[in-house]
Amino acid sequence: MAKLILTNQVSGLGAAGDVVEVKNGYARNYLLPRGFAVLWSKGGEKQVEQIKSAREARAIATAEEAQTLKSRLEEKAIRLSAKAGVGGRLFGAIKTADVAAAVAAAGIGELDKKKIEIPSPIRTSGEHLALVHITGGLIAKVTLQVQGKK
């Protein structure tokens, strides 16, 4: 088992700043190469405190604001446009940064791209789903309307 400090939100595992123990292969092949975690060390406790304080600074102040943001995200579809070929197949894929930029452009608010989760890669035009982790267990289901452009 490998002891790690998470640097990002990982579904089913924990939030940034959490110290977790996972199997060696999961750590070596997934978490560490993608930058989702760093190896735990005695000096890493300072890093844990820094990550947690940064997470608290970004956290939404009240539950009321979080509910308001959730309802604003879920009320209408977010429109995105990307280069597409024949049949609506995109050149590349829609990333979490693209979703965050589209939400900001729609005037809903600023989102941290690390809090956005895309369950399956978006490589075609049409309607897709993204999850936004607002606070704690509060998750907004955002409908994305992807339009292909030439």
LORO-808728 format. One line per field, with one value per atom (N, C-alpha, C): residue number from 1; atom name; residue in one letter; x, y, z. Coordinates in Angstrom, 3 decimals. Layout:
<recs>
k	(NUM, ...) .
a	(CA, ...) .
r	(a, ...) .
east	(X, ...) .
north	(Y, ...) .
up	(Z, ...) .
</recs>
This chain:
<recs>
k	(1, 1, 1, 2, 2, 2, 3, 3, 3, 4, 4, 4, 5, 5, 5, 6, 6, 6, 7, 7, 7, 8, 8, 8, 9, 9, 9, 10, 10, 10, 11, 11, 11, 12, 12, 12, 13, 13, 13, 14, 14, 14, 15, 15, 15, 16, 16, 16, 17, 17, 17, 18, 18, 18, 19, 19, 19, 20, 20, 20, 21, 21, 21, 22, 22, 22, 23, 23, 23, 24, 24, 24, 25, 25, 25, 26, 26, 26, 27, 27, 27, 28, 28, 28, 29, 29, 29, 30, 30, 30, 31, 31, 31, 32, 32, 32, 33, 33, 33, 34, 34, 34, 35, 35, 35, 36, 36, 36, 37, 37, 37, 38, 38, 38, 39, 39, 39, 40, 40, 40, 41, 41, 41, 42, 42, 42, 43, 43, 43, 44, 44, 44, 45, 45, 45, 46, 46, 46, 47, 47, 47, 48, 48, 48, 49, 49, 49, 50, 50, 50, 51, 51, 51, 52, 52, 52, 53, 53, 53, 54, 54, 54, 55, 55, 55, 56, 56, 56, 57, 57, 57, 58, 58, 58, 59, 59, 59, 60, 60, 60, 61, 61, 61, 62, 62, 62, 63, 63, 63, 64, 64, 64, 65, 65, 65, 66, 66, 66, 67, 67, 67, 68, 68, 68, 69, 69, 69, 70, 70, 70, 71, 71, 71, 72, 72, 72, 73, 73, 73, 74, 74, 74, 75, 75, 75, 76, 76, 76, 77, 77, 77, 78, 78, 78, 79, 79, 79, 80, 80, 80, 81, 81, 81, 82, 82, 82, 83, 83, 83, 84, 84, 84, 85, 85, 85, 86, 86, 86, 87, 87, 87, 88, 88, 88, 89, 89, 89, 90, 90, 90, 91, 91, 91, 92, 92, 92, 93, 93, 93, 94, 94, 94, 95, 95, 95, 96, 96, 96, 97, 97, 97, 98, 98, 98, 99, 99, 99, 100, 100, 100, 101, 101, 101, 102, 102, 102, 103, 103, 103, 104, 104, 104, 105, 105, 105, 106, 106, 106, 107, 107, 107, 108, 108, 108, 109, 109, 109, 110, 110, 110, 111, 111, 111, 112, 112, 112, 113, 113, 113, 114, 114, 114, 115, 115, 115, 116, 116, 116, 117, 117, 117, 118, 118, 118, 119, 119, 119, 120, 120, 120, 121, 121, 121, 122, 122, 122, 123, 123, 123, 124, 124, 124, 125, 125, 125, 126, 126, 126, 127, 127, 127, 128, 128, 128, 129, 129, 129, 130, 130, 130, 131, 131, 131, 132, 132, 132, 133, 133, 133, 134, 134, 134, 135, 135, 135, 136, 136, 136, 137, 137, 137, 138, 138, 138, 139, 139, 139, 140, 140, 140, 141, 141, 141, 142, 142, 142, 143, 143, 143, 144, 144, 144, 145, 145, 145, 146, 146, 146, 147, 147, 147, 148, 148, 148, 149, 149, 149, 150, 150, 150) .
a	(N, CA, C, N, CA, C, N, CA, C, N, CA, C, N, CA, C, N, CA, C, N, CA, C, N, CA, C, N, CA, C, N, CA, C, N, CA, C, N, CA, C, N, CA, C, N, CA, C, N, CA, C, N, CA, C, N, CA, C, N, CA, C, N, CA, C, N, CA, C, N, CA, C, N, CA, C, N, CA, C, N, CA, C, N, CA, C, N, CA, C, N, CA, C, N, CA, C, N, CA, C, N, CA, C, N, CA, C, N, CA, C, N, CA, C, N, CA, C, N, CA, C, N, CA, C, N, CA, C, N, CA, C, N, CA, C, N, CA, C, N, CA, C, N, CA, C, N, CA, C, N, CA, C, N, CA, C, N, CA, C, N, CA, C, N, CA, C, N, CA, C, N, CA, C, N, CA, C, N, CA, C, N, CA, C, N, CA, C, N, CA, C, N, CA, C, N, CA, C, N, CA, C, N, CA, C, N, CA, C, N, CA, C, N, CA, C, N, CA, C, N, CA, C, N, CA, C, N, CA, C, N, CA, C, N, CA, C, N, CA, C, N, CA, C, N, CA, C, N, CA, C, N, CA, C, N, CA, C, N, CA, C, N, CA, C, N, CA, C, N, CA, C, N, CA, C, N, CA, C, N, CA, C, N, CA, C, N, CA, C, N, CA, C, N, CA, C, N, CA, C, N, CA, C, N, CA, C, N, CA, C, N, CA, C, N, CA, C, N, CA, C, N, CA, C, N, CA, C, N, CA, C, N, CA, C, N, CA, C, N, CA, C, N, CA, C, N, CA, C, N, CA, C, N, CA, C, N, CA, C, N, CA, C, N, CA, C, N, CA, C, N, CA, C, N, CA, C, N, CA, C, N, CA, C, N, CA, C, N, CA, C, N, CA, C, N, CA, C, N, CA, C, N, CA, C, N, CA, C, N, CA, C, N, CA, C, N, CA, C, N, CA, C, N, CA, C, N, CA, C, N, CA, C, N, CA, C, N, CA, C, N, CA, C, N, CA, C, N, CA, C, N, CA, C, N, CA, C, N, CA, C, N, CA, C, N, CA, C, N, CA, C, N, CA, C, N, CA, C, N, CA, C, N, CA, C, N, CA, C, N, CA, C, N, CA, C, N, CA, C, N, CA, C, N, CA, C, N, CA, C, N, CA, C, N, CA, C, N, CA, C, N, CA, C) .
r	(m, m, m, a, a, a, k, k, k, l, l, l, i, i, i, l, l, l, t, t, t, n, n, n, q, q, q, v, v, v, s, s, s, g, g, g, l, l, l, g, g, g, a, a, a, a, a, a, g, g, g, d, d, d, v, v, v, v, v, v, e, e, e, v, v, v, k, k, k, n, n, n, g, g, g, y, y, y, a, a, a, r, r, r, n, n, n, y, y, y, l, l, l, l, l, l, p, p, p, r, r, r, g, g, g, f, f, f, a, a, a, v, v, v, l, l, l, w, w, w, s, s, s, k, k, k, g, g, g, g, g, g, e, e, e, k, k, k, q, q, q, v, v, v, e, e, e, q, q, q, i, i, i, k, k, k, s, s, s, a, a, a, r, r, r, e, e, e, a, a, a, r, r, r, a, a, a, i, i, i, a, a, a, t, t, t, a, a, a, e, e, e, e, e, e, a, a, a, q, q, q, t, t, t, l, l, l, k, k, k, s, s, s, r, r, r, l, l, l, e, e, e, e, e, e, k, k, k, a, a, a, i, i, i, r, r, r, l, l, l, s, s, s, a, a, a, k, k, k, a, a, a, g, g, g, v, v, v, g, g, g, g, g, g, r, r, r, l, l, l, f, f, f, g, g, g, a, a, a, i, i, i, k, k, k, t, t, t, a, a, a, d, d, d, v, v, v, a, a, a, a, a, a, a, a, a, v, v, v, a, a, a, a, a, a, a, a, a, g, g, g, i, i, i, g, g, g, e, e, e, l, l, l, d, d, d, k, k, k, k, k, k, k, k, k, i, i, i, e, e, e, i, i, i, p, p, p, s, s, s, p, p, p, i, i, i, r, r, r, t, t, t, s, s, s, g, g, g, e, e, e, h, h, h, l, l, l, a, a, a, l, l, l, v, v, v, h, h, h, i, i, i, t, t, t, g, g, g, g, g, g, l, l, l, i, i, i, a, a, a, k, k, k, v, v, v, t, t, t, l, l, l, q, q, q, v, v, v, q, q, q, g, g, g, k, k, k, k, k, k) .
east	(0.837, 0.000, 0.883, 0.461, 1.206, 0.432, 1.127, 0.524, 0.766, -0.323, -0.250, -0.987, -0.641, -1.365, -2.048, -3.378, -4.105, -3.916, -3.648, -3.505, -4.735, -5.610, -6.854, -7.979, -9.200, -10.381, -10.345, -10.490, -10.551, -11.833, -12.727, -14.008, -13.810, -14.528, -14.479, -13.270, -12.379, -11.165, -11.037, -11.184, -11.084, -10.871, -10.690, -10.504, -9.041, -8.704, -7.330, -6.936, -5.732, -5.232, -5.447, -6.241, -6.473, -5.280, -4.964, -3.920, -4.629, -4.287, -4.958, -3.939, -4.396, -3.577, -4.264, -3.530, -4.056, -3.071, -3.521, -2.627, -1.519, -0.361, 0.821, 0.578, -0.088, -0.323, -1.192, -2.242, -3.139, -2.361, -1.495, -0.684, 0.317, 1.045, 2.133, 1.614, 0.485, 0.016, -1.042, -1.723, -2.806, -2.632, -2.577, -2.587, -1.323, -0.161, 1.090, 1.369, 1.241, 1.537, 0.605, -0.644, -1.603, -1.544, -0.700, -0.557, -1.692, -2.472, -3.570, -3.082, -1.841, -1.320, 0.199, 0.755, 2.201, 2.466, 3.665, 4.016, 4.033, 3.561, 3.540, 4.927, 5.312, 6.579, 6.382, 7.363, 7.250, 7.130, 7.866, 7.781, 6.502, 5.793, 4.562, 3.420, 3.537, 2.480, 2.273, 3.365, 3.241, 2.452, 2.736, 2.050, 0.558, 0.224, -1.180, -1.887, -1.249, -1.845, -2.020, -1.037, -1.147, -2.286, -2.410, -3.474, -4.835, -4.951, -6.237, -6.602, -5.619, -5.927, -6.320, -5.680, -6.048, -7.452, -7.768, -9.107, -10.158, -9.880, -10.830, -10.998, -9.917, -9.996, -10.876, -10.854, -11.682, -13.099, -13.337, -14.657, -15.706, -16.895, -17.999, -18.426, -18.625, -18.808, -20.009, -21.149, -22.328, -23.023, -23.818, -24.588, -25.645, -26.118, -27.124, -26.547, -25.325, -24.657, -24.411, -24.064, -23.810, -25.089, -26.203, -27.480, -27.874, -27.622, -27.922, -27.093, -25.799, -24.922, -25.376, -25.757, -26.215, -27.458, -28.418, -29.640, -29.361, -28.435, -28.078, -27.385, -26.552, -25.857, -26.817, -27.819, -28.720, -29.903, -30.193, -31.410, -31.383, -30.220, -30.178, -28.885, -28.919, -27.757, -26.659, -25.423, -24.265, -23.852, -23.698, -23.342, -21.836, -21.314, -19.899, -19.810, -18.783, -18.559, -17.116, -16.942, -15.611, -15.539, -14.329, -14.153, -14.605, -15.364, -15.891, -15.776, -15.732, -15.668, -17.024, -16.995, -18.208, -18.912, -20.234, -21.012, -20.951, -20.411, -20.366, -19.249, -18.310, -17.179, -16.186, -15.830, -14.946, -13.488, -12.702, -11.254, -10.728, -10.430, -10.027, -11.222, -11.202, -12.285, -12.510, -13.690, -14.014, -13.355, -12.643, -11.930, -12.631, -12.221, -12.833, -12.579, -11.428, -11.131, -12.094, -12.476, -13.443, -14.801, -15.195, -16.476, -16.445, -15.352, -15.229, -15.305, -14.653, -14.685, -16.091, -16.806, -18.168, -19.121, -18.949, -19.788, -19.526, -18.261, -17.919, -18.481, -18.401, -18.912, -20.439, -21.109, -22.563, -22.989, -22.024, -22.332, -22.822, -22.599, -23.068, -22.097, -20.813, -19.819, -18.517, -17.513, -16.200, -16.152, -15.709, -15.557, -14.106, -13.676, -12.342, -12.427, -11.567, -11.629, -11.380, -10.720, -10.456, -11.712, -12.745, -13.996, -14.998, -14.622, -15.507, -15.096, -16.087, -15.838, -16.671, -15.995, -16.685, -16.654, -17.826, -17.852, -17.294, -17.621, -17.074, -16.585, -15.493, -14.926, -15.954, -15.960, -16.897, -16.167, -16.511, -15.849, -16.822, -18.106, -19.106, -19.967, -20.585, -21.495, -22.795, -23.563, -24.817, -24.880, -25.774, -25.977, -25.204, -24.466, -23.643, -23.836, -23.313, -23.450, -22.084, -21.996, -20.792, -21.233, -20.380, -20.674, -19.756, -20.324, -19.547, -19.642, -18.490, -18.425, -18.347, -19.455, -19.513, -18.881, -19.465, -18.879, -19.240, -18.354, -18.642, -19.296, -20.529, -21.256, -22.223, -22.216, -23.139, -22.589, -23.327, -22.885, -23.983, -23.599, -24.533, -24.344, -25.457, -25.415, -25.669, -24.635, -24.689, -24.881, -25.839, -26.072, -25.233, -24.436, -23.580, -24.150, -24.329, -24.814, -23.608, -23.023, -21.819, -22.228, -21.742, -22.047, -20.754, -20.813, -19.641, -19.573, -18.379, -18.186, -17.070, -17.109, -16.119, -14.953) .
north	(-1.184, 0.000, 1.248, 2.239, 3.494, 4.597, 5.397, 6.516, 7.773, 8.464, 9.618, 10.810, 11.990, 13.221, 13.620, 13.719, 14.107, 15.600, 15.940, 17.342, 17.841, 16.925, 17.256, 16.403, 16.785, 15.985, 14.718, 13.547, 12.281, 11.580, 11.322, 10.705, 9.356, 9.152, 7.888, 7.725, 8.726, 8.599, 9.727, 10.963, 12.077, 13.406, 14.422, 15.787, 16.188, 17.312, 17.812, 18.021, 17.559, 17.704, 16.486, 15.530, 14.312, 13.374, 12.696, 11.676, 10.332, 9.563, 8.289, 7.177, 5.964, 4.797, 4.039, 3.805, 3.094, 2.008, 1.124, 0.076, 0.690, 0.040, 0.566, 0.812, -0.121, 0.028, 1.223, 1.452, 2.595, 3.902, 3.937, 5.135, 5.340, 4.298, 4.391, 4.628, 4.004, 4.054, 5.116, 5.602, 6.548, 7.870, 7.813, 9.047, 9.895, 9.285, 10.047, 10.598, 9.807, 10.367, 11.514, 11.482, 12.523, 13.736, 13.668, 14.797, 14.931, 13.862, 13.904, 13.728, 13.261, 13.004, 13.090, 13.239, 13.190, 12.212, 11.664, 10.728, 11.424, 10.730, 11.273, 11.173, 12.193, 12.177, 12.970, 12.912, 13.652, 15.151, 15.637, 17.051, 17.380, 16.358, 16.552, 17.093, 17.030, 17.557, 19.051, 19.796, 21.219, 21.394, 20.513, 20.584, 20.308, 19.355, 19.044, 20.286, 20.977, 22.184, 23.277, 23.429, 24.438, 24.108, 22.840, 22.430, 22.646, 22.282, 22.443, 23.914, 24.769, 26.196, 26.800, 26.357, 26.844, 26.375, 25.129, 24.594, 25.383, 25.721, 26.488, 27.898, 28.474, 29.817, 29.844, 28.744, 28.676, 28.233, 27.695, 27.148, 28.258, 27.899, 28.868, 29.099, 30.366, 30.766, 30.097, 30.082, 29.540, 28.496, 27.684, 26.657, 27.292, 28.463, 29.159, 29.561, 30.085, 30.454, 29.225, 28.116, 26.880, 26.386, 26.443, 26.022, 26.936, 28.226, 29.180, 28.864, 28.606, 28.267, 26.969, 25.983, 24.702, 24.913, 25.674, 25.892, 26.676, 27.644, 28.400, 27.517, 26.579, 25.679, 24.692, 24.243, 23.206, 23.741, 25.048, 25.559, 25.600, 25.832, 25.858, 25.225, 24.798, 24.137, 25.157, 24.736, 25.566, 25.266, 26.300, 26.112, 26.193, 25.227, 25.188, 24.968, 25.514, 25.229, 24.779, 23.820, 23.281, 22.873, 22.826, 22.403, 20.962, 20.729, 19.386, 19.021, 17.747, 17.233, 16.695, 15.770, 15.168, 14.379, 14.513, 13.759, 14.313, 15.503, 16.119, 15.611, 14.862, 14.353, 15.494, 15.737, 16.850, 16.512, 17.532, 17.386, 17.590, 16.516, 16.605, 16.312, 16.811, 16.574, 17.829, 17.922, 19.017, 18.717, 19.685, 19.512, 20.303, 20.048, 20.742, 22.247, 22.652, 24.081, 24.736, 24.009, 24.530, 24.746, 23.795, 23.900, 25.099, 25.259, 26.383, 27.715, 27.805, 29.035, 29.312, 28.270, 28.444, 28.892, 28.371, 28.771, 30.242, 30.653, 32.050, 32.956, 32.510, 33.306, 33.443, 32.434, 32.486, 33.398, 33.872, 34.789, 34.102, 32.799, 32.062, 32.211, 32.228, 32.396, 31.718, 31.949, 31.352, 29.990, 28.967, 27.625, 27.197, 26.438, 25.843, 24.607, 24.519, 23.387, 22.055, 22.093, 20.867, 20.322, 21.146, 20.723, 20.197, 20.224, 19.755, 18.349, 17.482, 16.094, 15.778, 15.248, 14.818, 13.289, 12.631, 11.176, 10.393, 10.807, 10.139, 11.214, 10.946, 11.971, 12.491, 13.804, 14.434, 14.626, 13.801, 13.853, 14.048, 14.239, 14.464, 15.665, 16.275, 17.374, 16.786, 17.616, 17.166, 17.513, 16.832, 17.105, 16.108, 16.627, 15.795, 16.258, 15.463, 15.758, 15.971, 16.939, 17.167, 17.363, 16.969, 17.117, 18.185, 19.058, 20.101, 19.861, 19.628, 19.433, 20.817, 21.269, 22.627, 22.673, 22.005, 21.888, 20.532, 19.986, 18.721, 17.716, 17.365, 16.388, 17.011, 18.329, 19.012, 18.982, 18.294, 18.134, 18.641, 19.487, 19.992, 19.207, 18.790, 18.103, 19.149, 19.416, 20.468, 19.840, 20.357, 19.905, 20.767, 20.101, 20.795, 20.608, 21.688, 21.651, 21.952, 20.922, 21.063, 21.220, 22.300, 22.567, 22.498, 21.793, 21.690, 22.850, 23.362, 24.431, 24.016, 24.544, 24.153, 25.087) .
up	(0.000, 0.000, 0.000, -0.760, -0.856, -0.134, 0.636, 1.359, 0.538, 0.168, -0.723, -0.153, -0.656, -0.372, -1.672, -1.669, -2.877, -3.142, -4.393, -4.787, -5.531, -5.933, -6.633, -6.077, -6.406, -6.072, -6.924, -6.301, -7.016, -6.587, -7.532, -7.213, -6.537, -5.462, -4.755, -3.849, -3.817, -3.016, -1.997, -2.422, -1.492, -2.180, -1.353, -1.850, -1.706, -2.290, -2.214, -0.760, -0.418, 0.939, 1.812, 1.352, 2.127, 2.007, 3.093, 3.096, 2.965, 1.916, 1.650, 1.437, 1.641, 1.338, 0.210, -0.875, -2.035, -2.436, -3.297, -3.779, -4.625, -4.605, -5.293, -6.774, -7.464, -8.899, -9.225, -8.422, -8.627, -8.456, -7.454, -7.224, -8.354, -8.688, -9.669, -11.089, -11.453, -12.839, -13.114, -12.085, -12.335, -11.583, -10.262, -9.469, -9.639, -9.528, -9.610, -11.013, -12.097, -13.431, -13.843, -13.382, -13.761, -12.831, -11.791, -10.882, -9.882, -9.676, -8.719, -7.289, -7.108, -5.768, -5.772, -4.565, -4.366, -3.228, -3.199, -2.150, -0.796, 0.216, 1.561, 2.171, 2.903, 3.631, 4.922, 5.797, 7.054, 6.798, 5.814, 5.448, 4.701, 4.297, 3.538, 4.370, 5.690, 6.550, 6.313, 6.052, 5.737, 4.448, 3.483, 2.200, 2.375, 3.255, 3.527, 4.066, 4.998, 5.575, 4.524, 3.623, 2.568, 1.615, 1.245, 0.325, 0.978, 2.245, 2.936, 3.104, 3.403, 3.547, 2.202, 1.123, -0.215, -0.583, -0.209, -0.495, 0.276, 1.539, 2.337, 1.788, 1.266, 0.700, -0.538, -1.302, -2.518, -2.229, -1.057, -0.728, -0.718, -1.057, -1.053, 0.391, 0.748, 2.140, 2.822, 2.215, 2.901, 2.046, 2.703, 2.001, 1.104, 1.490, 0.689, -0.671, -0.663, -1.916, -2.776, -2.140, -2.871, -3.547, -2.846, -3.431, -4.593, -4.444, -5.513, -6.753, -6.555, -7.674, -8.339, -7.538, -8.088, -8.956, -8.467, -9.246, -10.528, -10.468, -11.670, -12.703, -12.238, -13.160, -13.815, -13.068, -13.571, -14.358, -14.279, -14.895, -16.416, -17.024, -18.489, -18.984, -20.231, -20.830, -21.126, -20.927, -21.227, -22.663, -23.471, -24.884, -25.073, -25.827, -26.182, -27.681, -28.307, -29.721, -29.899, -30.798, -31.068, -32.526, -33.059, -34.445, -34.595, -35.668, -35.893, -37.362, -37.595, -38.955, -39.381, -40.315, -40.835, -39.730, -39.664, -38.694, -37.285, -37.095, -35.773, -34.880, -35.434, -34.644, -34.423, -33.165, -32.825, -33.098, -33.406, -33.496, -32.079, -31.384, -29.985, -29.103, -27.892, -26.944, -26.117, -25.526, -24.625, -23.278, -22.737, -21.467, -20.366, -19.126, -17.995, -18.054, -18.585, -18.721, -19.709, -20.764, -21.736, -21.079, -20.228, -19.524, -18.577, -17.826, -16.895, -17.639, -18.797, -19.594, -20.120, -20.534, -21.049, -19.945, -18.743, -17.613, -17.280, -17.299, -17.035, -18.127, -19.392, -20.507, -20.442, -19.883, -19.748, -18.599, -17.803, -16.716, -15.456, -15.338, -14.162, -13.003, -13.294, -12.242, -12.606, -11.784, -11.996, -11.320, -12.050, -11.501, -11.597, -10.621, -10.645, -11.532, -12.540, -13.470, -12.765, -11.615, -10.870, -10.199, -10.082, -9.454, -10.486, -11.756, -12.832, -13.223, -13.357, -13.752, -14.993, -16.001, -17.218, -17.206, -16.963, -16.803, -17.993, -19.203, -20.386, -21.346, -22.071, -22.962, -23.966, -24.153, -25.089, -26.405, -27.386, -28.692, -29.850, -29.533, -30.567, -30.186, -31.194, -30.896, -30.357, -29.687, -29.088, -27.618, -26.912, -25.493, -24.641, -23.658, -22.775, -21.333, -20.402, -18.977, -18.345, -17.445, -16.640, -15.198, -14.271, -12.851, -12.267, -11.440, -10.784, -9.281, -8.644, -7.200, -6.563, -5.976, -5.445, -4.053, -3.100, -1.760, -1.197, -0.386, 0.286, -0.625, -0.344, -1.137, -2.128, -2.274, -3.180, -4.604, -5.489, -6.876, -7.803, -8.756, -9.757, -11.049, -11.649, -12.941, -14.023, -14.804, -15.816, -17.192, -17.933, -19.297, -20.235, -21.064, -22.025, -23.419, -24.139, -25.515, -26.398, -27.008, -27.819, -29.277, -29.895, -31.306, -32.097, -33.209, -34.076, -35.035, -35.254, -36.238, -37.178, -38.384, -39.373, -39.404) .
</recs>
